[in-house]
Amino acid sequence: MKSTLTPVDISIVVPTFNRPEGLKNALESLSIQSVEGRTLEIIVADNAPDGNARAYVETFAEQCPIDLHYIHVPDPGVANARNEALEKAQGDYLAFLDDDQIATPNWLATLFEKAQHFNATLVFCPTYAQSQLDIRYKAEFLEFFTRDIHKQGSTLVDEFFGCGNSLLDRRKIALPSPPFCPSTNETGGEDDLLFSYLQNQGGRIVWTNDTNALEDVDDRRMTKRYIKQRSFAYGQGPSRLCAAPENFNLLGLFKWSIIGALQFAVYWPLSVLTHLFRSHRSIWFMRKAAEGAGKVLWFESFRPKLYGKAWLKFSGITKSTPIQ
């Protein structure tokens, strides 16, 4: 691994978990990133228990123009991986790219410029999903994985988005310890908790569509079952934030539960009806009904477990695939 004698300005964090082709694509897209006058590093946090990405990352590092570091985090869970990476990260700015995402050439430079221009804590941009599968409802499934709020240019916003494909200026705000909550390793939502914490401290959030990233959706996620469970978990988000001890809001919890009940009452019958007619709209109605149910059934016992060790079971993975 190369090392630098100069301070690092921006650390790019890539958690990876048994996605050999995805990691290759992500690293290739990151190896061409640059920000004028700023030093960069890439940290790959390998969350596979057997550390199967090590050989590939160490080989790639030999010809990568950006300092590339490998760490092994054997206990599965994206919160674990990101926390270990942040322990090693030297940069004041933290850029996050998941191992199924591909950064466009101007990705990092644009996110950094927007952070400086708006004096922002967090910067987000669109993520456009893609898949090679030829299946029914493909467009509707990809819409679920796409992140785009359809705002032109760059602007301050009041909402935050997923951690993958984002930039954080950690000088602007005090991070909790650990930054990502380990209790979310199998359920997800670790980024919601962190970003809510930062927003409550006055962190400014920027959305820009002047750049974007692509996301190669895992074939095993391109199913109605998976999307329904993810939608349910997404719906749980606002209720769970109101129920969190450090942020308890009884009125907010009641509000979101009522909204969820109404949402389910409207969209579930529509999802059933449109399914009977084999309409593509049934997927959108299914998603909204599941989100509504999640707002009501926000309790820990109802949280879907789709990450870390649970993802290994869900996806039927019995052993890792080495990267060639």
GURONU-195984 format. One line per field, with one value per residue (C-alpha): residue number from 1; x negated, y, z. Coordinates in nm, 3 decimals, padded with zeros to 5 digits, always signed. Layout:
N
num c(NUM, ...)
c1 c(X, ...)
c2 c(Y, ...)
c3 c(Z, ...)
END
This chain:
324
num c(1, 2, 3, 4, 5, 6, 7, 8, 9, 10, 11, 12, 13, 14, 15, 16, 17, 18, 19, 20, 21, 22, 23, 24, 25, 26, 27, 28, 29, 30, 31, 32, 33, 34, 35, 36, 37, 38, 39, 40, 41, 42, 43, 44, 45, 46, 47, 48, 49, 50, 51, 52, 53, 54, 55, 56, 57, 58, 59, 60, 61, 62, 63, 64, 65, 66, 67, 68, 69, 70, 71, 72, 73, 74, 75, 76, 77, 78, 79, 80, 81, 82, 83, 84, 85, 86, 87, 88, 89, 90, 91, 92, 93, 94, 95, 96, 97, 98, 99, 100, 101, 102, 103, 104, 105, 106, 107, 108, 109, 110, 111, 112, 113, 114, 115, 116, 117, 118, 119, 120, 121, 122, 123, 124, 125, 126, 127, 128, 129, 130, 131, 132, 133, 134, 135, 136, 137, 138, 139, 140, 141, 142, 143, 144, 145, 146, 147, 148, 149, 150, 151, 152, 153, 154, 155, 156, 157, 158, 159, 160, 161, 162, 163, 164, 165, 166, 167, 168, 169, 170, 171, 172, 173, 174, 175, 176, 177, 178, 179, 180, 181, 182, 183, 184, 185, 186, 187, 188, 189, 190, 191, 192, 193, 194, 195, 196, 197, 198, 199, 200, 201, 202, 203, 204, 205, 206, 207, 208, 209, 210, 211, 212, 213, 214, 215, 216, 217, 218, 219, 220, 221, 222, 223, 224, 225, 226, 227, 228, 229, 230, 231, 232, 233, 234, 235, 236, 237, 238, 239, 240, 241, 242, 243, 244, 245, 246, 247, 248, 249, 250, 251, 252, 253, 254, 255, 256, 257, 258, 259, 260, 261, 262, 263, 264, 265, 266, 267, 268, 269, 270, 271, 272, 273, 274, 275, 276, 277, 278, 279, 280, 281, 282, 283, 284, 285, 286, 287, 288, 289, 290, 291, 292, 293, 294, 295, 296, 297, 298, 299, 300, 301, 302, 303, 304, 305, 306, 307, 308, 309, 310, 311, 312, 313, 314, 315, 316, 317, 318, 319, 320, 321, 322, 323, 324)
c1 c(+00.000, -00.125, -00.132, -00.148, -00.359, -00.114, +00.212, +00.522, +00.810, +01.073, +01.118, +01.336, +01.496, +01.605, +01.761, +01.772, +01.945, +01.909, +01.954, +01.641, +01.757, +01.922, +01.607, +01.396, +01.631, +01.646, +01.266, +01.209, +01.451, +01.282, +00.929, +00.994, +01.138, +00.950, +01.009, +00.773, +00.533, +00.664, +00.510, +00.725, +00.729, +00.958, +01.037, +01.193, +01.358, +01.399, +01.692, +01.679, +01.585, +01.303, +01.169, +01.190, +01.132, +00.783, +00.576, +00.763, +00.748, +00.378, +00.306, +00.525, +00.346, +00.016, +00.141, +00.404, +00.304, +00.485, +00.360, +00.569, +00.593, +00.752, +00.900, +01.074, +01.386, +01.486, +01.801, +02.074, +02.269, +02.238, +02.231, +01.928, +01.756, +01.817, +01.716, +01.384, +01.320, +01.387, +01.138, +00.872, +00.984, +00.755, +00.961, +01.182, +01.416, +01.564, +01.701, +01.906, +01.954, +02.106, +01.959, +02.250, +02.212, +02.009, +01.902, +01.914, +01.583, +01.679, +01.842, +01.601, +01.498, +01.863, +01.966, +01.664, +01.730, +02.095, +01.995, +01.765, +02.000, +02.294, +02.085, +02.269, +02.228, +02.382, +02.403, +02.613, +02.669, +02.878, +02.822, +02.949, +03.014, +02.935, +02.965, +02.895, +03.201, +03.487, +03.787, +04.140, +04.166, +03.796, +03.858, +04.065, +03.801, +03.523, +03.730, +03.732, +03.351, +03.308, +03.256, +03.355, +03.569, +03.584, +03.448, +03.241, +02.901, +02.785, +02.990, +03.024, +03.279, +03.440, +03.414, +03.128, +03.072, +02.876, +02.508, +02.384, +02.307, +02.263, +02.007, +01.976, +01.766, +01.690, +01.539, +01.885, +02.042, +01.963, +02.000, +02.141, +01.926, +01.947, +02.079, +02.295, +02.510, +02.400, +02.752, +02.852, +02.602, +02.870, +03.164, +03.008, +03.099, +02.757, +02.726, +03.073, +02.978, +02.646, +02.780, +03.078, +02.831, +02.628, +02.938, +03.061, +02.732, +02.795, +02.601, +02.675, +02.776, +02.728, +02.874, +02.706, +02.783, +02.461, +02.318, +02.446, +02.357, +02.485, +02.595, +02.576, +02.863, +02.790, +03.010, +03.130, +03.273, +03.475, +03.781, +04.118, +04.038, +03.720, +03.869, +04.170, +03.944, +03.718, +04.022, +04.155, +03.818, +03.808, +04.154, +04.038, +03.773, +03.962, +04.149, +03.830, +03.653, +03.937, +03.920, +03.543, +03.465, +03.227, +03.485, +03.818, +04.117, +04.454, +04.653, +04.439, +04.473, +04.851, +04.854, +04.651, +04.856, +05.179, +05.023, +04.906, +05.248, +05.416, +05.147, +05.195, +05.576, +05.559, +05.274, +05.312, +05.653, +05.515, +05.213, +05.435, +05.672, +05.399, +05.216, +05.528, +05.521, +05.143, +05.082, +04.730, +04.878, +04.923, +04.554, +04.581, +04.900, +04.733, +04.438, +04.657, +04.874, +04.563, +04.425, +04.755, +04.746, +04.390, +04.488, +04.742, +04.538, +04.215, +04.122, +03.790, +03.955, +04.097, +03.773, +03.671, +03.317, +03.166, +02.801, +02.488, +02.533, +02.903, +02.824, +02.609, +02.910, +03.159, +02.955, +02.854, +02.480, +02.286, +01.932, +01.753, +01.653, +01.291, +01.220, +01.033)
c2 c(+00.000, +00.348, +00.608, +00.985, +01.224, +01.509, +01.551, +01.396, +01.631, +01.386, +01.022, +00.808, +00.520, +00.205, -00.070, -00.401, -00.730, -01.017, -00.806, -00.873, -00.723, -00.429, -00.347, -00.359, -00.115, +00.115, +00.132, +00.187, +00.481, +00.625, +00.589, +00.872, +01.118, +01.437, +01.762, +02.046, +02.127, +01.849, +01.515, +01.204, +00.854, +00.555, +00.317, -00.019, -00.178, -00.547, -00.677, -01.037, -01.272, -01.427, -01.097, -01.217, -00.870, -00.824, -00.966, -00.769, -00.439, -00.474, -00.549, -00.260, -00.026, -00.080, +00.106, +00.333, +00.703, +00.764, +00.616, +00.304, +00.129, -00.203, -00.290, -00.612, -00.586, -00.952, -00.900, -00.849, -00.524, -00.204, +00.006, -00.195, -00.148, +00.226, +00.283, +00.103, +00.298, +00.629, +00.529, +00.505, +00.801, +01.103, +01.349, +01.626, +01.541, +01.192, +01.073, +00.752, +00.519, +00.172, -00.133, -00.153, +00.209, +00.373, +00.737, +00.959, +01.136, +01.471, +01.311, +01.398, +01.739, +01.844, +01.724, +01.900, +02.226, +02.228, +02.161, +02.461, +02.690, +02.627, +02.579, +02.245, +01.950, +01.698, +01.687, +01.440, +01.382, +01.145, +00.771, +00.601, +00.227, -00.020, -00.397, -00.650, -00.860, -00.896, -00.933, -00.811, -00.484, -00.407, -00.034, -00.019, -00.213, +00.017, +00.321, +00.194, +00.185, +00.520, +00.834, +01.156, +01.435, +01.609, +01.942, +02.125, +02.270, +02.282, +02.388, +02.359, +02.096, +01.987, +01.613, +01.366, +01.051, +00.726, +00.731, +00.573, +00.843, +01.138, +01.375, +01.474, +01.758, +01.635, +01.967, +02.123, +01.906, +01.672, +01.308, +01.062, +00.775, +00.547, +00.747, +00.461, +00.271, -00.097, -00.211, -00.141, -00.386, -00.629, -00.391, -00.085, +00.272, +00.354, +00.649, +00.783, +00.793, +00.966, +01.220, +01.301, +01.364, +01.598, +01.778, +01.836, +02.013, +02.254, +02.077, +02.222, +01.975, +02.032, +01.849, +01.882, +01.722, +01.851, +01.502, +01.153, +00.791, +00.469, +00.168, -00.190, -00.358, -00.710, -00.960, -01.102, -00.764, -00.729, -00.902, -00.795, -00.967, -00.770, -00.437, -00.489, -00.556, -00.260, -00.035, -00.151, -00.074, +00.267, +00.344, +00.260, +00.532, +00.848, +00.666, +00.509, +00.845, +00.988, +00.687, +00.703, +00.780, +01.064, +01.223, +01.105, +01.287, +01.143, +01.384, +01.302, +00.930, +00.963, +01.173, +00.923, +00.629, +00.798, +00.884, +00.525, +00.380, +00.605, +00.529, +00.154, +00.183, +00.365, +00.190, -00.174, -00.220, -00.041, -00.270, -00.578, -00.445, -00.338, -00.669, -00.856, -00.657, -00.716, -00.343, -00.207, +00.046, -00.238, -00.214, +00.152, +00.089, -00.211, +00.006, +00.279, +00.029, -00.133, +00.207, +00.284, -00.045, +00.029, +00.365, +00.187, -00.128, +00.053, -00.166, -00.349, -00.691, -00.599, -00.468, -00.662, -00.796, -00.768, -00.679, -00.829, -01.187, -01.171, -01.086, -01.398, -01.606, -01.406, -01.433, -01.795, -01.719, -02.006, -01.895, -01.596, -01.551, -01.444, -01.141, -01.230)
c3 c(+00.000, -00.080, +00.193, +00.178, +00.382, +00.328, +00.523, +00.368, +00.292, +00.170, +00.271, +00.046, +00.238, +00.053, +00.268, +00.081, +00.153, -00.094, -00.409, -00.615, -00.945, -00.774, -00.580, -00.897, -01.071, -00.769, -00.730, -01.101, -01.091, -00.782, -00.916, -01.167, -00.913, -00.832, -00.646, -00.735, -00.454, -00.227, -00.126, -00.129, +00.013, -00.038, +00.247, +00.163, +00.467, +00.383, +00.587, +00.458, +00.744, +00.540, +00.404, +00.044, -00.108, +00.039, -00.249, -00.513, -00.322, -00.247, -00.614, -00.733, -00.490, -00.672, -00.980, -00.823, -00.839, -00.509, -00.180, -00.125, +00.211, +00.303, +00.642, +00.740, +00.959, +01.004, +01.211, +00.944, +00.954, +00.754, +01.072, +01.188, +00.852, +00.834, +01.196, +01.148, +00.828, +01.004, +01.274, +01.002, +00.789, +00.804, +00.600, +00.734, +00.447, +00.427, +00.094, +00.091, -00.204, -00.170, -00.340, -00.584, -00.695, -00.971, -00.941, -01.248, -01.333, -01.174, -00.870, -00.589, -00.723, -00.752, -00.406, -00.253, -00.440, -00.327, +00.034, +00.029, -00.163, +00.072, +00.388, +00.415, +00.647, +00.406, +00.027, -00.174, -00.544, -00.759, -00.772, -01.088, -01.061, -01.338, -01.388, -01.663, -01.574, -01.820, -01.590, -01.543, -01.349, -01.413, -01.455, -01.135, -00.940, -01.064, -00.971, -00.613, -00.600, -00.778, -00.567, -00.739, -00.594, -00.935, -00.819, -01.078, -00.995, -00.635, -00.335, +00.041, +00.146, +00.473, +00.415, +00.417, +00.216, +00.232, +00.319, -00.004, -00.261, -00.023, +00.129, +00.496, +00.640, +00.990, +01.096, +01.095, +01.362, +01.651, +01.552, +01.807, +01.929, +01.745, +01.447, +01.313, +01.564, +01.580, +01.674, +01.310, +01.160, +01.039, +01.002, +00.838, +00.926, +01.071, +00.833, +00.924, +01.292, +01.225, +00.976, +01.201, +01.482, +01.260, +01.131, +01.487, +01.556, +01.271, +00.997, +00.653, +00.380, +00.006, -00.292, -00.630, -00.964, -01.117, -01.069, -00.993, -00.931, -01.084, -00.881, -01.008, -00.825, -00.699, -00.886, -00.554, -00.463, -00.783, -00.635, -00.497, -00.168, -00.110, -00.217, +00.009, +00.309, +00.230, +00.190, +00.525, +00.687, +00.516, +00.650, +01.002, +00.979, +01.087, +01.365, +01.498, +01.499, +01.710, +01.942, +01.995, +02.363, +02.276, +02.048, +02.195, +02.044, +02.149, +01.931, +01.630, +01.695, +01.713, +01.394, +01.193, +01.320, +01.206, +00.868, +00.831, +00.912, +00.656, +00.400, +00.443, +00.432, +00.097, -00.081, +00.022, -00.151, -00.457, -00.466, -00.453, -00.721, -00.962, -00.907, -01.018, -01.342, -01.375, -01.376, -01.329, -01.086, -00.837, -00.744, -00.645, -00.447, -00.278, -00.177, -00.031, +00.157, +00.306, +00.409, +00.582, +00.771, +00.878, +01.028, +01.250, +01.327, +01.407, +01.705, +01.718, +01.693, +01.350, +01.197, +00.884, +00.899, +00.554, +00.616, +00.767, +00.884, +00.800, +00.435, +00.409, +00.512, +00.304, -00.015, +00.035, +00.035, +00.189, +00.103, -00.041, -00.404, -00.448, -00.668, -00.985)
END
